Amino acid sequence: MTDILRSIKAINANAKCTVNGENVNAIIWHDNTTPIAVADILAKQTELQTAYANKAYQRSRIKEYPSMADQLDDIYHNGVDEWKKTIKAVKDKYPKE
């Protein structure tokens, strides 16, 4: 889940504010930061959550790929074609959606 402050910072990286309990209606703006409309914050939050969810396959693949050292060792000892098979197995397990 993407929090409110992260959504605000995605809209305005220089925004200064306090968010009380993830309540989008209880934002305190500081240092003359121009307030951002609640609808814009919520839309950005949805956008960021969707982007995160769409990359679940990447996070799953990273956990299962061999380390770079192991991959290079695999290429050295078994050749590129065998290395490709190892990588393809992970890609097939976690396809892009």
WOQUI-V845106 format. One record per pair of residues at least 4 apart in sequence whose ideal C-beta (glycine too) atoms are under 7 Angstrom apart, sorted by the first residue. I is the first residue (numbers start at 1). GAP is how many residues later the second one is. D is the distance in Angstrom with one decimal. If there is no record, write none. Layout:
BEGIN
i = <I | I>
gap = <GAP | GAP>
d = <D | D>
END
This chain:
BEGIN
i = <1 | 2 | 2 | 2 | 2 | 2 | 2 | 3 | 4 | 4 | 4 | 4 | 4 | 4 | 5 | 5 | 6 | 6 | 7 | 7 | 7 | 7 | 7 | 8 | 8 | 8 | 8 | 8 | 9 | 9 | 10 | 10 | 11 | 11 | 11 | 12 | 15 | 16 | 16 | 16 | 17 | 17 | 17 | 17 | 17 | 18 | 18 | 19 | 20 | 21 | 24 | 24 | 24 | 25 | 29 | 29 | 36 | 36 | 38 | 39 | 40 | 41 | 42 | 43 | 44 | 45 | 46 | 47 | 48 | 49 | 50 | 51 | 55 | 56 | 57 | 57 | 57 | 57 | 57 | 58 | 60 | 60 | 61 | 61 | 61 | 61 | 64 | 65 | 66 | 66 | 66 | 66 | 67 | 68 | 69 | 70 | 71 | 71 | 72 | 73 | 74 | 74 | 74 | 74 | 75 | 75 | 75 | 78 | 78 | 80 | 81 | 82 | 83 | 84 | 85 | 87 | 88 | 89 | 90 | 91>
gap = <48 | 4 | 5 | 43 | 46 | 47 | 50 | 19 | 4 | 15 | 18 | 20 | 37 | 41 | 4 | 14 | 4 | 42 | 4 | 34 | 37 | 38 | 41 | 4 | 7 | 9 | 28 | 33 | 4 | 6 | 34 | 38 | 25 | 29 | 33 | 24 | 18 | 14 | 15 | 17 | 10 | 11 | 12 | 13 | 16 | 10 | 12 | 8 | 6 | 5 | 14 | 17 | 18 | 13 | 4 | 6 | 4 | 5 | 4 | 4 | 4 | 4 | 4 | 4 | 4 | 4 | 4 | 4 | 4 | 4 | 4 | 4 | 4 | 4 | 4 | 37 | 38 | 39 | 40 | 4 | 4 | 34 | 4 | 29 | 30 | 33 | 26 | 25 | 4 | 5 | 8 | 20 | 4 | 4 | 4 | 4 | 4 | 12 | 4 | 4 | 4 | 8 | 9 | 12 | 4 | 5 | 8 | 4 | 5 | 4 | 4 | 4 | 4 | 4 | 4 | 4 | 4 | 4 | 4 | 4>
d = <6.5 | 5.2 | 5.9 | 5.3 | 4.1 | 5.0 | 6.6 | 6.1 | 6.4 | 4.7 | 5.4 | 5.5 | 6.4 | 6.8 | 6.3 | 5.1 | 6.4 | 6.8 | 6.9 | 5.2 | 4.4 | 4.1 | 6.1 | 6.6 | 5.1 | 6.2 | 6.1 | 6.0 | 5.6 | 6.3 | 5.4 | 6.2 | 5.5 | 6.4 | 5.4 | 6.5 | 5.0 | 4.0 | 4.3 | 4.8 | 5.4 | 6.1 | 5.0 | 5.9 | 6.1 | 4.4 | 6.9 | 5.5 | 4.2 | 6.9 | 5.3 | 5.7 | 6.3 | 6.6 | 4.7 | 5.0 | 5.3 | 5.5 | 6.2 | 6.2 | 6.3 | 6.3 | 6.5 | 6.4 | 6.3 | 6.3 | 6.3 | 6.4 | 6.3 | 6.2 | 6.2 | 6.8 | 6.5 | 6.3 | 6.2 | 4.4 | 6.5 | 5.7 | 6.3 | 6.4 | 6.9 | 4.3 | 6.0 | 5.4 | 6.8 | 5.0 | 4.8 | 5.7 | 3.8 | 5.1 | 6.8 | 6.7 | 7.0 | 6.3 | 6.3 | 6.2 | 6.6 | 6.3 | 6.3 | 6.1 | 5.4 | 6.6 | 4.8 | 6.2 | 6.8 | 5.7 | 4.7 | 3.7 | 6.6 | 6.2 | 6.9 | 6.9 | 6.5 | 5.9 | 6.5 | 6.3 | 5.9 | 6.4 | 6.6 | 6.9>
END
